[in-house]
Amino acid sequence: MSVPYETAAYEPAESPESPEEHLARLLGRALNSFELPDETMRRLDCALAHDNSLHSAHHSAGLHRETYRHTWLLADGTALTLWELVHNTGRGGEPQHEVYVDEEELRAATARLPLPPDDSEFELPALVQLSPVPPPRHAYVSDGSADHARRLLRRAENPDRPGAETAALLATAFAHQITQAFGRPCRAGRAGLCFSLYEHAFLLRDGREVALWEVEHTATPDGRHMCEVYASEEAAREAMERRAAQLS
């Protein structure tokens, strides 16, 4: 039967391996690692962090096949993914490992395996339908990113801040970047009233990017600093205008 991603018997764990060690172990067990393009290997030389997760699994009549996603954060802020195929359909039934640069190659390799036709909607749903992930547009750093997201949401005081769903999503972040949206703090209204807007961009394990927008301001009755967090730049700027109007 086919096993969906959510219920597959696999728990990705925090690995003590360096990005180089993880790559070396992956290439060492892959039968076709010599086929990887030289350009891919050169890019992986500057990997700063890595993450891996089970993508799909299929078990049928003693045969099995799993696919894994291995993602590296590179020094230029981009992410590079390799796809690993593990199966026991070869002679002797011993597990065999193969590695591919893109999903098209992985699909072709999977189709060659002597496994029954897919009979479940869970069989490689994202792999077949997933559109290419655009290159990240930020220069990310890997430095406690999931914890940074948790602390950012915890200090937000606005009642309409992003909720549990966003927090769960950002728990998978492994790199982030903080940038100030204004060249300098924005002052408006009464003397000393100050606003600053920051974008907190996060890179997730699956290569997606998620951004939160933080507003820091002193538009409070006692002039103290206050932090608010929003899911979009538009919502953050509207909140700044609203706060300034209230105390202007």
N, C-alpha and C positions, 0 to 999 in steps of 0.2 A: 504494500500500500504506500501511498505518498504521505509524507509527513510535512505539515505546514511549518513555516519559519517559527511561529510562536511556540510550537510544542515540540520542536526537535530536541533530541537529547544531547544538548550541547550548551555549555555555559562558558562564554568567552571570559577569560580571567585577565586581571592585570598582570602583565608579564614583566619579569625583571630583565628580560633581554633588551639589548640596545637595538636600534633599527637595523644596524649592520648585522648583528647576530641573528635577528629574526629572518632577514633576507637570506643570509647564508644557509640557514636551516631549511628554508623553503626551497631554495635552488638545489640544495644537496639531495633532497628526496624526490625532486621532480625529474621524470625520465626525459623530458624534452626541454630542459632549461637552456640548453645550448642554442635553441631556436629563438630566444628572446632577442629583440633588436638591440644593437649596440647603444643606440640613443637612449633607450629605456634604462639600460644599465648605468650609463653616464649620469642620468638624472637621479637615479637612486643613490649614487655616491654621496649626495648632499642631503640625505634624509635626516630629519631632526627628531621625528617621532613616528610611531606606527600603531595600528590597531587592526584586529582581525575579528571576523564574526562569521557564523554559519549563514549561508544564503538560502539553501534549500537542501532537501534530502529525499531519496526515493529508495524503498526497500521492497523486494519482490522475489519470492521463491529462492531465498538464500542469497540473492544478489543485492548489492547495495551501491548507491552512488550518492556522494555529497558534494556540494560546491561551497567554497569559502571565498569571502571577499577580504583581501589584504590591502590596506590603505596606508600610504606613507605621507607624512607632511614634509615637504621639501623646503630648502633654505630660502627659496624665492617666494614662499607663501602659497604655492600651488600644491595640489594633492595628486598623487599617482596611485592607481589601483591595479593590482594583479588578481586574476581569478584562478583559484586552485580547484581542480577536479580530482576527487578521490573515488576509486571504484575497485571492485574485486571481480571484474568480469574476465580477467586474463587467465592464462593457463596456471593451474594450481590454486586459484582463488585467493592469491595473496593481494593485499591492498596495493594499488598502484597510484602514483601521484603525477599529475600533469599541471602545468601552469600556462596561463594565456594572458595576453595583454588586453584584449577587449572581449566584450560579450558575444560578438558575432563568432569569433573563433571558438569560444566556449560552447556555444549552441551547436556548432558543427561537430565538435568533439563528442558532445553528449549524445547527439543523434546517431553516432556510429556505435554506441554501446548496445549489446544484445539484451536490452531491457524491453518489457512490454510497452505498448503505446501508453501515453499518459491517460489516466482515467479519473483524474481529480483536478478540480479548479485550483488546488493549492500547488500543483506541480509547476515550479518556476514561474509564478505569475509576474513578479517584478522583473525577473531576468528577461522575459520575453517582451514585456511592454514598457520597460523603463526607457525613457528618452535620455540621450547623453547629458551628463552633468556639465554645465559650463565651467570653465576654469575659475577658481576663486579670484575675487578682485581685491583681496586684502593681503597684506604681508603679515601672516599669522605667526604667533609664537605659542609654543606648547609649555604652559606653566600653570598647572592647576586650574584649567579652564572651567571644568564642571563646577568646582568649588567657587570660582569667581562668579559664575552665573547664579549659584545658590545665594551667595552673600548679597549680590546686587538686588535680587528679588526680595530678599529678606529686609533690606533697609528701605525699600520703597514704601512711602506712606500714602500714596493715592489709592482709594478704594477700587478704582478701575484698572489696577495694575494687572499684567498677565498672570494667569492663574496656574493651577496644578498641571494642566496639559502642557503648557510651555515649560514649566519646571521639569517635568518628566523628559521632555524632548531634549532640553539642554543638559540633562544629566549624562548624555552621550557625547557632549562636546569634548574635544581633545586639543583644541587650539583656539586662540581668540586674539582680537586686536581692539584697542580702544583709541578712538580719534575724536577730537573736539570739532563740532560742526561749525562753530564760529571761529574766526581768526582771533578774536578777543572776547571776553565776557560782555554780554549785552546788558546795558543799564537803561532802565526806563522808569517813568513815573517819579515817585518821591526820591529824594537824595539817598544814595546808598542802596537802592533796590537793584539787585544783581541777579542775572540769569546766565547760566551756562548750559549748553546742550552737548551731549556726548553720544556717540554711537559705539555700542559694544557689539562687535561682530563675532560670531562663533562658527567654527568649522566642526561639523558633526562627523561621526564615524563613517557614514555612508556618502560623504563628500558634499552634502548639502550645506548651505550657509543660512544662518538665522541671525537676525539683528534685533537688539533691544535699544531703545532710545531713552537716555537718562537726562532728566532735567534737574539741575541743582539751582536753587534760588533762595532769596531771603524775603520773598513776598508772603511773610507770615505776620500775624499781629504783633509779635514781640521781636521781629527782625532776625529770628534764628534761621540757620540754614536748614533747608528741607530737600529731600530727595524724592523724586517721582519717576516712575518707569513706565514706558509705553511700548506697544508693539510696532508702532510705525512713526516715522518722522513727522508726518502730518498731524497725528494725534498729539505728539509732544509739542509741536509748535502752537497748536491750538490751545493747549494747556498753559503755555507761557503767556500767550496773549490774554487769556482769561484771568490768570493770576495778576498780571500787570494792570488790567482794567479795574480789578477789584480794589487795588490799593493805590491807584493813581490819583 
